[in-house]
């Protein structure tokens, strides 16, 4: 079952009031609601035992206090849930303390204390969600950042399931901004792409979603030429629509294959469903790219066309509103 189908099922249970403690949890796959609540409680307590504040958001915990300034750091459950599934529930408290302690210490240590070689090996491009870093702080501490269709693209490092952005003060260890970008892009291009899933509509059009456990996946939005070359795609004259619901996801659809505005509705709805419950959601917008041109934001949250597009795409997007949740998608995992 694809994520869109899982989220739709969870929504239906909540609306109907049939969700019970032994029902599957909507956020932690493989756990019941009761088990997931218990595991989240252990994680929150582990954070508080280290002297930080913990805010349980269901899909993740927000950590604030000390160096974790507002809006705070996010602590996901992927690693903890995987390890918790292997041991009795009585051991979850100790497990949470060990893993949470390791993740927080890793986040505090990276990137300033990484060696030059480690830093260069672990660099990758990563978007920052709009508004996540205040504009003044972005301009002051991350002046090297690039803008891609309005999204800030920064450099980050990943170490033991944690990742952190590089600030300007860290760039000298990486050889300067230009060399750091070159290394990060080389690491991205050499890494594997995520697993593909096709979300197909009844009109025959399909959104291809690449999904990974690494937050570098969405960064491919900044390099569409390299992506289509990597995938061996032939792009039609009207280009591609892209979406990045979360840092670990990248979706695209052939504009020439769109049959109607309903297909755009469906893609926008799919973005909303996929972003739900993600630890690191990124953008609800669609983006448009045609070979030889920069990628641009094609839609805004209210469905408005935000860029000068070719006539065929503009005609479709001009009528696109945010759809009501609950549309059906057929998924074909590849």
VMD Tcl script that draws the C-alpha trace (Angstrom):
set ca {
  {0.00 0.00 0.00}
  {1.44 3.38 -1.03}
  {1.61 6.26 1.41}
  {-1.32 8.06 -0.23}
  {-3.54 5.04 0.34}
  {-2.37 4.63 3.96}
  {-3.07 8.27 4.79}
  {-6.49 8.09 3.12}
  {-7.39 5.04 5.20}
  {-6.29 6.75 8.43}
  {-8.35 9.85 7.58}
  {-11.42 7.69 7.02}
  {-11.00 5.94 10.38}
  {-10.65 9.23 12.22}
  {-13.78 10.64 10.53}
  {-15.79 7.52 11.31}
  {-14.55 7.25 14.89}
  {-13.47 3.64 14.42}
  {-9.80 4.13 15.28}
  {-8.98 2.15 18.45}
  {-5.77 1.68 20.44}
  {-5.13 -1.59 18.60}
  {-5.68 0.05 15.20}
  {-2.63 0.84 13.05}
  {-0.99 4.12 13.96}
  {-1.19 6.74 11.22}
  {2.40 7.93 11.71}
  {4.56 4.97 12.79}
  {4.10 2.13 10.35}
  {3.83 -1.34 11.86}
  {2.74 -0.05 15.29}
  {-0.72 0.17 16.81}
  {-1.97 3.51 18.10}
  {-1.34 2.36 21.69}
  {2.17 1.15 20.96}
  {3.06 4.31 19.02}
  {1.79 6.55 21.82}
  {3.93 4.63 24.31}
  {7.02 4.88 22.11}
  {6.51 8.61 21.53}
  {6.16 9.07 25.28}
  {9.49 7.34 25.92}
  {11.16 9.53 23.29}
  {9.73 12.73 24.73}
  {10.86 11.73 28.22}
  {14.35 10.95 26.87}
  {14.56 14.44 25.39}
  {13.42 16.06 28.65}
  {15.93 14.03 30.65}
  {18.68 15.76 28.67}
  {17.43 19.18 29.72}
  {15.52 20.12 26.56}
  {11.83 20.66 25.95}
  {9.92 18.10 23.87}
  {6.71 18.72 21.94}
  {4.97 15.61 20.62}
  {3.56 16.32 17.15}
  {2.51 12.77 16.36}
  {4.75 12.30 13.33}
  {7.79 13.75 15.13}
  {8.98 15.49 18.28}
  {10.02 19.12 18.24}
  {13.06 19.75 20.46}
  {13.64 23.24 21.84}
  {15.92 24.78 24.42}
  {19.65 25.41 24.58}
  {21.13 25.59 21.07}
  {17.85 24.43 19.52}
  {16.35 27.82 18.86}
  {12.80 28.33 17.59}
  {11.22 26.74 15.62}
  {13.33 23.95 17.11}
  {14.82 20.71 15.83}
  {12.76 17.74 14.66}
  {13.26 14.23 15.98}
  {11.74 11.52 13.79}
  {10.90 7.93 14.71}
  {12.31 5.92 11.79}
  {15.41 4.58 13.55}
  {13.79 4.23 16.97}
  {10.73 2.42 15.59}
  {12.89 0.01 13.60}
  {14.90 -0.94 16.70}
  {11.87 -0.98 19.01}
  {10.14 -3.55 16.78}
  {12.96 -6.00 17.57}
  {12.67 -5.96 21.38}
  {9.94 -6.30 24.03}
  {8.02 -3.16 24.91}
  {9.51 -3.23 28.42}
  {12.86 -2.25 26.89}
  {11.62 0.75 24.93}
  {12.48 3.29 27.63}
  {16.16 2.39 27.69}
  {16.27 2.12 23.90}
  {14.75 5.59 23.52}
  {17.27 7.08 25.96}
  {20.20 5.54 24.05}
  {19.07 6.51 20.55}
  {17.71 9.96 21.42}
  {20.89 10.76 23.33}
  {23.00 9.68 20.37}
  {20.94 11.63 17.82}
  {21.00 14.83 19.86}
  {24.73 14.59 20.59}
  {25.33 13.97 16.88}
  {23.24 16.99 15.93}
  {25.21 19.14 18.35}
  {28.55 17.86 17.06}
  {27.91 18.26 13.32}
  {29.18 20.02 11.41}
  {31.70 22.09 13.47}
  {33.59 19.10 14.88}
  {33.74 16.97 11.74}
  {37.14 16.56 10.13}
  {37.75 18.19 6.75}
  {37.60 14.82 4.98}
  {34.44 13.72 6.78}
  {32.80 17.04 6.05}
  {33.56 16.84 2.35}
  {32.39 13.21 2.09}
  {29.06 13.91 3.77}
  {28.12 17.21 2.07}
  {24.94 17.30 0.02}
  {22.50 19.98 -1.20}
  {19.34 20.28 0.87}
  {16.39 22.63 0.69}
  {15.12 24.55 3.68}
  {11.35 24.71 3.93}
  {10.03 28.23 3.23}
  {10.08 30.27 6.44}
  {11.94 27.59 8.42}
  {14.99 29.86 8.65}
  {14.00 33.51 9.20}
  {15.03 35.70 6.23}
  {17.36 37.83 8.35}
  {19.15 34.76 9.70}
  {19.31 33.22 6.23}
  {20.97 36.37 4.85}
  {23.36 36.71 7.77}
  {24.41 33.11 8.54}
  {23.83 31.36 5.19}
  {24.80 34.00 2.63}
  {26.06 31.27 0.25}
  {22.51 29.83 -0.11}
  {20.95 29.59 -3.56}
  {17.32 30.13 -4.54}
  {15.56 27.56 -6.69}
  {12.03 28.60 -7.68}
  {11.81 30.51 -4.40}
  {13.11 27.66 -2.21}
  {16.41 28.20 -0.31}
  {18.98 25.55 -1.27}
  {21.76 25.09 1.29}
  {24.57 22.68 2.06}
  {24.12 20.03 4.73}
  {25.89 17.04 6.24}
  {24.34 13.79 7.42}
  {25.75 11.66 10.19}
  {24.05 8.74 11.98}
  {20.49 9.64 10.93}
  {20.94 13.33 11.83}
  {21.63 16.17 9.43}
  {22.63 19.79 9.89}
  {23.00 22.79 7.60}
  {26.41 24.38 7.09}
  {26.61 28.03 8.07}
  {29.03 30.49 6.51}
  {31.49 29.90 9.38}
  {31.86 26.23 8.40}
  {32.69 26.78 4.73}
  {36.43 27.32 5.19}
  {36.82 23.76 6.47}
  {35.15 22.53 3.27}
  {37.49 24.59 1.07}
  {35.24 27.61 0.56}
  {31.76 28.04 -0.89}
  {32.57 27.16 -4.50}
  {34.48 23.99 -3.62}
  {31.82 22.99 -1.08}
  {29.07 23.29 -3.70}
  {31.08 21.24 -6.18}
  {31.63 18.48 -3.63}
  {27.99 18.47 -2.48}
  {26.71 18.24 -6.05}
  {29.17 15.45 -6.88}
  {27.97 13.51 -3.83}
  {24.34 13.98 -4.91}
  {24.96 12.87 -8.49}
  {26.90 9.78 -7.40}
  {24.29 8.63 -4.87}
  {21.41 6.32 -5.66}
  {17.99 7.71 -6.51}
  {14.99 6.80 -4.42}
  {12.57 3.97 -5.15}
  {10.01 4.90 -7.85}
  {6.25 4.65 -7.45}
  {3.76 5.57 -10.19}
  {0.50 7.23 -9.11}
  {-1.72 6.81 -12.15}
  {-5.05 8.51 -12.85}
  {-7.96 7.05 -14.77}
  {-7.08 9.36 -17.68}
  {-3.74 7.59 -18.10}
  {-1.50 10.37 -16.80}
  {0.91 9.43 -14.02}
  {2.99 11.13 -11.34}
  {6.29 9.33 -10.79}
  {7.47 9.65 -7.19}
  {11.06 8.97 -6.16}
  {11.15 8.25 -2.42}
  {14.24 7.80 -0.27}
  {15.20 7.71 3.41}
  {17.81 10.42 2.73}
  {16.79 14.11 2.73}
  {18.87 14.77 -0.39}
  {16.11 13.39 -2.66}
  {14.21 16.67 -3.10}
  {17.45 18.51 -3.97}
  {17.28 16.97 -7.45}
  {14.67 19.65 -8.17}
  {17.60 22.05 -8.54}
  {19.18 19.85 -11.23}
  {16.39 18.78 -13.64}
  {18.75 18.40 -16.60}
  {20.92 15.94 -14.70}
  {17.85 14.11 -13.41}
  {16.27 13.48 -16.82}
  {19.68 12.44 -18.15}
  {20.10 10.02 -15.23}
  {16.65 8.53 -15.80}
  {16.92 8.50 -19.60}
  {13.71 10.51 -20.01}
  {12.56 12.18 -23.22}
  {10.94 15.47 -22.25}
  {8.21 16.88 -24.49}
  {7.98 20.51 -25.62}
  {5.79 21.50 -22.65}
  {8.25 20.16 -20.09}
  {7.61 18.58 -16.70}
  {5.71 19.42 -13.56}
  {7.62 18.68 -10.35}
  {6.63 18.41 -6.71}
  {8.63 18.08 -3.49}
  {6.17 17.17 -0.70}
  {9.05 16.35 1.67}
  {12.83 16.39 1.74}
  {12.97 12.68 0.96}
  {10.55 12.86 -1.99}
  {10.58 14.14 -5.56}
  {7.70 13.70 -7.98}
  {7.30 14.63 -11.63}
  {4.72 14.41 -14.41}
  {4.95 14.95 -18.15}
  {2.97 18.08 -19.03}
  {2.28 16.76 -22.53}
  {0.57 13.78 -20.89}
  {-1.92 15.91 -18.94}
  {-5.43 15.35 -20.23}
  {-7.31 17.99 -18.24}
  {-7.24 20.32 -15.28}
  {-8.43 17.36 -13.24}
  {-4.96 15.83 -13.62}
  {-3.46 18.96 -12.06}
  {-6.03 18.72 -9.25}
  {-4.94 15.16 -8.65}
  {-1.25 16.03 -8.54}
  {-1.89 18.83 -6.04}
  {-4.01 16.49 -3.92}
  {-1.30 13.85 -4.03}
  {1.27 16.40 -2.78}
  {-0.94 17.23 0.20}
  {-1.47 13.56 1.07}
  {2.20 12.64 0.77}
  {3.29 15.57 2.95}
  {0.90 14.61 5.75}
  {2.72 13.03 8.66}
  {6.19 13.69 7.25}
  {8.88 14.73 9.71}
  {10.33 17.12 7.16}
  {7.58 18.41 4.83}
  {8.89 20.81 2.20}
  {6.45 22.46 -0.23}
  {2.81 22.17 -1.32}
  {3.49 23.91 -4.64}
  {4.01 22.51 -8.12}
  {7.04 23.52 -10.16}
  {7.47 23.69 -13.93}
  {10.58 23.08 -16.01}
  {11.27 22.98 -19.72}
  {14.73 22.11 -21.11}
  {16.88 25.19 -21.49}
  {14.87 27.25 -19.00}
  {15.12 27.68 -15.21}
  {12.65 25.85 -13.03}
  {9.86 28.09 -11.71}
  {7.04 27.83 -9.18}
  {3.98 26.95 -11.25}
  {1.32 27.20 -8.56}
  {0.78 28.95 -5.25}
  {-1.21 27.58 -2.29}
  {-4.47 28.97 -3.68}
  {-3.89 27.44 -7.09}
  {-2.88 30.63 -8.88}
  {-0.48 30.58 -11.79}
  {2.66 32.31 -10.54}
  {4.88 32.35 -13.60}
  {4.68 32.98 -17.34}
  {4.17 29.47 -18.66}
  {3.50 28.05 -22.08}
  {-0.16 28.38 -23.14}
  {-1.11 24.73 -22.72}
  {0.10 24.53 -19.13}
  {-1.16 27.97 -18.14}
  {-4.65 27.00 -19.33}
  {-4.63 23.97 -17.04}
  {-3.17 25.70 -14.00}
  {-5.40 28.74 -14.22}
  {-8.35 26.64 -13.09}
  {-6.52 24.61 -10.45}
  {-7.88 25.06 -6.92}
  {-6.87 23.13 -3.84}
  {-9.00 19.97 -4.06}
  {-10.84 18.34 -1.20}
  {-8.90 15.43 0.32}
  {-9.76 11.83 -0.37}
  {-9.26 11.22 -4.08}
  {-8.31 7.71 -5.13}
  {-4.91 6.85 -6.55}
  {-3.79 3.60 -8.09}
  {-0.21 2.88 -7.09}
  {2.25 0.71 -8.93}
  {5.41 0.20 -6.90}
  {8.55 -0.18 -8.98}
}
mol new
graphics top color blue
foreach p $ca { graphics top sphere $p radius 0.5 }
foreach p [lrange $ca 0 end-1] q [lrange $ca 1 end] { graphics top cylinder $p $q radius 0.2 }
display resetview
